[in-house]
Amino acid sequence: MSRRHFLEATAAGLMTGPLAGAAMAQPPGERPQQAGDVKVINPRARVPLSFIIDDSTCLVNLAHFCIPQFGEVFPDRYQQPWRTLPREIPDSFVRKFGEWCREHGVKGKYSIVPYPALVGWIDKEMPGWSRRELRESLSLVRDFMTVDWDIHPEMVTHTWVINTKTGRPYEERSENYMENWGWSAGRSADELTDYLSYALKLLKNVDLPCEGITTPGGFGNRSREALSEATLASVRDVYGAEIPHYFRHLYTDDRSVAPRVENASGLDGDDPQCVVSIIGCTGDWFGGWDGLTPGSVDRFITADLQGGRLPEVIDRDEPAILVCHWPGIYYNGEELGFNIFKEAVRRVHARYDHLIWMKLSEISRYWAAKELTAINADDGALSLQAPFACPGFTIEFSASPGQTPTLQQEEQQTPLTEVGRKLDLQPQTFFRDGNSVIACFDLPKGRSRLRYA
C-alpha cells in the first residue's frame, strides 16, 4: 500500500511514498572492503534527527489550490471545504517557524514546489501576489531558510503533469496525467531525468541551492530503479551536486529506516557516484496535508517519554526523520501542527542527550562515506580510501591503552585530542573505553591513514 493509497483510505492525501509496501529494489552498486573489526558508527556517536517538510512553496497554500484539481479526477475522495482554507501561508509564519527551529537546533528539508498547482511560476510571476512579494519570499528562503534546510523541488506542480517541451499541462485530465498518480509508472530513467531536470532548473533560475528531490504522492513508486537513476543524473547535471539524494519512502513498522546508498560506481576513480534514498520514520501526525486533520504528539513520543515512534527508532540507533506537510503545520493560522512539533522536540530532548539534527544532504553524505569508504587494518593503522569527504566521520576500533590516534594525509598529520565523555566527541577527538576507541575526524577525500600505534 502506497502512502498515497493509505491516506486516501483515511481521508488524507498528499503524502510522499509507501507507508507499507513492497521491498525496495534499487540496486546498491559497488561496495568496498571494510575491516571486520572496525565499525563506522553514527556521527559523533549520536543519533541523527531531521524534519522533512512537504507541500511547501513560496506564498501559496498548496492545499487550497490542489484539492479542487484532485477532485476533478476523484470527486468522491476530495470533498474538503477548500474554499474555507487560506490561499496563502505568509512569510511571517515561515520566519517565525524558522527562527524557532534555529533556536532549538532543528534542521531538515523544505520543499519549494516550482509551479504550485498551476497557480504561478516561482521564476516568473505568482498571480495574486506582486512581483515584489514573490521576490521577498524567495529571498527569505534563499538567505534565511537554507542555513538549516535543504531545498527540494516536489516535482513541478504537485498536481497536473507538465509537458516539458511546452511548459503547459497536458490536455488529458485523468489520473494518468497527475504527478501524484499514474504518469510516472513504467517511465524510463531518461524520461524521469527529463522531468526532474525541468523542476530542478526552475529552482536554479531563482538561485536556490539544491542537492535532492522529493516525490509527490505516488510519483516514482512504480518506477523505483528509474527514479533512483534519474535523481542521480538530473541533480548532478543541473546542480553538479556530488551526492544527490531523494525522499520517496517512509516506514512506520519495524523495517529499517536507515538511508539506502544506491547506484554506487567509480569508487576508485576520479568520478565516484552514488545516490542516497532518505527514508522517513513517521506519518504526518501534526496537522494533516490539508490543515484539517488534527494530529497527536503522543504518536511521536508519549508524555512519560517512553512510548511513541521516535523512541522506537532512536533506541536502535537509526536516523529519526519526521515527516509533515506545510499546510498542517500552519493549520490555517492556528499553528496546531507547529505546536505539536514543538512539544515533540521538547519531549525527545528531555529523554535523550545524544541527538544531532542534520539536513538530509548531511545525512546523505555521512551514509555515503559510511558505506563506500574502504577501510583496511595494517600494522597499527587504518588505511582509508574515501570517494567522498565527510565531516565528523566516526569509527570504533580496538587499540591498546596509551595510544593516541593520528590522522595522516600525504605530509599532513593531525593528532586527535582525547575527551573524557563520549558525548564530548567533536571532529579531531577520540574517546577511549578500555581497549575500545571511538575516533571522530573530518574524513578527507582520497587516501588517508589513521595511525594508533
N, C-alpha and C positions, 0 to 999 in steps of 0.2 A: 504494500500500500504506500503510495507516494504521500508526501506531506500535503500536497495539493488535495488528493482524494480524501485523506484523513480529515482535513479541515473542512472540506465541503460537507462531509458526513456529519460534522459537528457545528455546522453553520458558520464556519470561518472561511478564509480563502487565499491570502497572498503569501503563503509560506514558500520555502525555497528548495526543499529537497525531500527525500524519503524519510518518514518517521519510523517506519518499519518496512523493510523491503528486501529485495534480493541482494546478495553479496556483491560488492563492487568488483568489477572485472578489469579495471585499468591495469596495464602492465607496469610492473615496478621498474623494469630496465636493469641496468648494471648495478652490482653491489661489490664493494671491495672487501678484502680480508681485514678482519679486526681481531686482535689478540684476545683469546678467550678469557684471560684473567684481567682484562681491562674493560671497564664499563663506562659508557658515556651516559651520564645521568642528566637530570633537568638542570637548566641554567642556574648557577649559584646554589644548587641543591634546593631549589624552590619549585613550587608548582605554578605553572603559568595560568593566568586568567586572561580572558579577553571578552569584549562585548560587541556583538555583531548587531548593527542597526540596518534593517532593510526598509525599503519603500520610502527612503528619504530623498530629498532633492531640494532645489532652491525654491522657496516660497510656496510651492504647490502642495496642498494636502492631497496626496495621491488617492486616498480612499474616496474622497468626494467625487473625483472625476472618473475613476476607473469602474466604480460599481455599476453605473448605467451601461458601460461598454461590456462588462462581463454579463450583465443582464440581457443584453441583446442576443447573446448566444445561449445563455442558461437562465431564462426568465423565471423558472421555478426556484432557482437556487439563490439568486441575488435580489432580494426584496427589501434590503435595508433602506431606511429613510435617508438616502444620501443627500437630499436637498437640505436636510437639517444639519449636516456636518459642515464645519467651516471650510471654505475653499482655500484657506491659507494657514500654514504653520509659520508664525512670524519669526524673523531673525532674532528678535529679542529673546524668544524661548531657546533658540539654538545657542545663543551666547550664554544664557543662564544655565542651560544644561552643560555646555562645555566647560564653563568655569567651575561648576560643582565637581565635575569629573576630574578636572585637573587638580583641584584642591585635594581630592581623595586618591589620586594616582591612577585613575581608571583610563584604560586605553582600549582601542578596538578598531572596528571598521564602520565607516559611514558611507552609505550609498549616495550617489548622485545620479538619478535617472535622467538621461540627457534630453529626452523629448517626452516628458511625463504625460502619459495618457493623451498624447497628441495636443496638449494644451499649447506648448510653445517650446522653442529650442533654447538650451542654455547658452549656446554660442551665437544666438541671433536676438530673438525677442521672446518675451513671455507675455502674451496678451492678457490684459487685466492688471498688469504691473508696468510701471515705467521702466525705461532702459536704465535709468539711474538706480532704481530699486533692484533690478537684476544684477547690475554691476556690483552694488554694495553687498548683495547676498553672496555672490561668487567670491568677493574679496574676504568676507567673513570666513568662508570655508577654506580658501587658499591660505590666508595669513594666520588664522587662529586655529581652526579645527585640525588642520593637517599636522600640527605638532604632536597630537596624541592619537590621531585617527588615520588609518589608511582610507583612501577614496577608491571606490569601485563604481563602474557603471553596472546597472542592473538591466542588462541588455539596452534596448533603445527606448522603448515606450512603456514597458511592463503591461501593455495591452495588445494592440494590433501590431503585426509584423510589418516592418518597413521593407520596401524594395530598395536595396542599396544602390541601384542604378539611378533611381529617380528621387529617392528621399521621401516617397509618399507611401501610405499603406496600400496593400493590395486591395483590389475591388471585392474579392470574395470575403464575406463576413460570416465565418464559421470558426469552430474551434481549431481547425487546421491552419488558420492564419492568425492565431493568437500566440504570443510569446509564451504564455503560461501553459499552453496545452500541446497541440499536436504538431506544430510546424517543424520542430527540431528532430522529431522521431525519424530515425534512419538517415539523417543527413550525414554527408561525408565530412571528414576533418577539414577539407578545403572549403566546403560550403559554410561550415560553422566559423572557420577562421575569417572568412569574408565578413560575416555578420558581427562577430566580436570586434573585429578591427574597425568597423564602421562606428560602433559605440565608443570604442576607446579614442578614436580620433576626435570625437565631439568633446570629450574631456580635455584632450590635449589642446584643442583650439582655444580653450579658456585657461590654459596654463595650470590645470590641476594635475598633481603628480599621481601616478597610478602604477601598481605592481600586480594587480589581480582583478578578477571579475566575480560578480555574484550572479547566479542564475535566478530568474523569477519563476515562481510556481514550479511546474514540471519541466522547464526548459532543460534539455540535455539528458533527461533521466533515461531515455531510451536510445541514447547515442553516447554512452559514457566514455568509451575509448576515444571516440572522435572529439568529444568535449575536452578531454584531457589534452589531446594533441593540439587542438585548436587554441586552447588557452596558452599553451607553451609558445606556439607560433605567433599568435596575434600580439601578446603582451611584449614578447621580445622584439617583434618587428616594429610596433608602434612606439613603444616606450624604451626599448633597449634594456628592460629590467633583467637582471641576472638570474633571479629565481622567481618566476611567475607563480602565482597561486590562485586558487579559486574556492568559492564556497558553494557547494551543491548539496551536501548531505548533513543530516543530523540524526542522532540516535538518542532515545531516552530509555533504552532497555539495557541489558548487561553487555552489549557489544563494546569493543574498544572504540574510544573516540580520539585516539592519538592520530595526529596528522599522517597522511599517506604520501610518501615521496614516490612519484611516478615518472615513467619515461626517462629515467636517468641514462645518460650516454656521454661518451667522450671524457670520462673522468680523469684519464691520464694525459689528455691533450690540452690544446690551447683554448678550446671552446667547450667546456663542460656544460651540460644541460640537464635540467630536470624541471618538473612542475609539482607543486605541493597541493594536495586536496585537504582543505581545512574542514573539520567535522564539528558541528555544534553538538552540545550535550543537553540542551533544554528545549522545550517548546516555548512559544510566546505565552507566558503566564503573567504578562504585565497588563496590557490593555487591549489585546487583540489587534489584528491587522487593520481593522476599520475604526478603532476607537469606540467600540460599542460592547466589548466583551470584558468585563472586569476580571482581573487575574487574582492571584494569591501569592503572597511572599512565602507562605509555608511550603509551597511546592518546590521552591528553591532551597530553603533552609528553615527549619521549624524554630519556634521561639526558644526552645530549650537547646538549640544549636546542634542537636543530634541527628535529626531526620532531614529528609528532603534530598533532592537530586544532587546538589553541589557536594555535600559530604560523601556521597557515593563515589563521585568521580575523583575528588581531591584525595580521598583516602587510598586510592590506588595509583596515585602519582601521575595521573593523566591530565592534560590541559583541560580546564573547565571553561568552555566557551559558551556564554549565554547568548540567546537569540531573541530579538524583539523586532517590532515594526514601529516605525516612527509615529504614525497616527495614533497608535495605542499608548505610546509614551506621553505624547501631548494630551491625549484623551480629551479633545475638543475644548482645550483650555483649562480643564480641571486638573491636569497633570497627574492623574491617577497612576498611570503606568510608571511615570518618573518617581513618584513616591514609593511605589513598590520596589523599584530598583534601588533607591537609596537605602531602604530598610534591608534589602538583601545584602547590599555591600556592607552595611553596619554589622549585620549578624555574621557574615562569613569572616570578616576581620576580627570579630570578637572571639571566634573559635580558633582561627589559625593565625600563626605568626610567620609562616614560611611561604607566603604567596608572592607572586610577581606579576603585575599587569603588563601585558605586551600587545603591540599591534599584531595583526595577522601576518604582516610581512616579516616581523621579527621572529615570530614563532616558526614561520616557514623557513627562514634562513637557518634557524637553530636546528630544525629537524633535518634539513638537507645536509648540514655539516655532521650531525649526529649519525646519520645512516650512510653517508657517502665518503667520509674521511677514512682512509686506510690507516690502520694502527698496527705496528709490529713492535714486539718487545725484543730487545737485544742488548746484552751486556750493560745492565744498569741504566738503560734509556728506552724511551718510547720514540720510535720513528713515525712521524705523521706525514701523510700526503693528503692535503686538503684541496679539493676542487674549488671550494668556496671559503672565504674568510668568515669568521664568526666571532663576535664579541661575547665574552662571558662563557666560553666553551668550558665544560666542567666534566672531569673524568675521575673515576675512582679506581685505585690500583693498590697493590701491596708494595711496601718498601720498609726497609729496616729503620729502626729509630735513629734519629740524629742526621738523617739525610735530607737535604734541602733541595727541592726540585728547582731546576733552572731551565728556562725556555731558550732555545738557541735556533736562530735562523741566519744562515750564512755566517757573518762575523759578529752579529749582534747577540749578546747574551743578557737575559733578564732573569735574575734570581727572584723566586716567588717569596712573599712575606708570609710567615705563619700567623694564623689567627687562632684565638682560644675557643671560639664557638663556631659551629657550622653556619649559624645564622649570620655571621660576620663576613662570610665569603664575598669577595669582590674580585674583579679581574686582577690577575697578578698576585693572588694569595693562595694559601693552601691550609687545610685543616687536617690534623692527624688524630687518629683514634687507634692507639696501639700500632699495629703494622699496616693499618689501612690509611691511605692518604687520599684526600679529595683535593684535587688541584683545579683552580679556576683561572683561566687566562684568555686573552684575546688571541684566538687562533688565526695565524696568518695564512693566506692562500699559498699553496705550493708546499714545498718540503720544509719541515722543521723537526726539531728533536726536543724532547723533554727529558733532561738528564736528572737522575736522582741518586747516583752512586758517587 
